[in-house]
């Protein structure tokens, strides 16, 4: 069962993204501790009450923001956010055995560019940063190809995928499990906490060269996580050369 899953300690890097559906930092982050992730991105989590050297937190509401957590030997530092960039599409510099730029993502509905439109706009705005080196995007995109017709063609989910493909990025889940966008077998979100309303809206995008070295992709089990959030964590295990 995934609730008991431990990543292979010999794997170089373990990534996880999870929308915690509100809650205090210590109690929510503890649910992921057993999985020993090197880099974790958690959405809808409260600001830590104390400053932690391995944690960055972003948000306008102290009860609900985005946390990025790094485990030694990895370290994280914020990069400059562009003025007027949609929230939340936070650029982070990850240093360690593998260095890369991380975008911690949580797209919102109540902004000029809602949900996937915000992601598409942000990708365009940060074009130079994408071009500068290896990049990973993780988070709650609130998006899926099944809703393409709900958005303009140039900023819908499929358009976002094309933007990322131009930067050499693919979804670790879809690449590893050989599933098509819009036809996912493992949901990451249950609308209204209802098992009968499943959707896949959380993603980890990484360089295609990394995706070929992914050894495991897992989505949290419905029952194991049902009391913790309406979302399920997405775990990715990848071997990357230093």
Secondary structure, DSSP 8 states (H G I E B T S, - for coil): -GGG----TTSSEEEEEEE--S--HHHHHHHHHTT--SEEEEEEE---SS--TTEEEEEEETTEEEEEEE-TT-EEEE----TT--SSEEEEEEESSS-EEEEEEE--SSSSS-THHHHHHHHHHTHHHHHHS-EEEEEE----GGGGGGS-TTSSHHHHHHHHHHTTEEEHHHHHHT--TT--SS-SEEGGG-TTSEE--EEEEEEHHHHTTEEEEEE--HHHHTTT-SB--EEEEE----
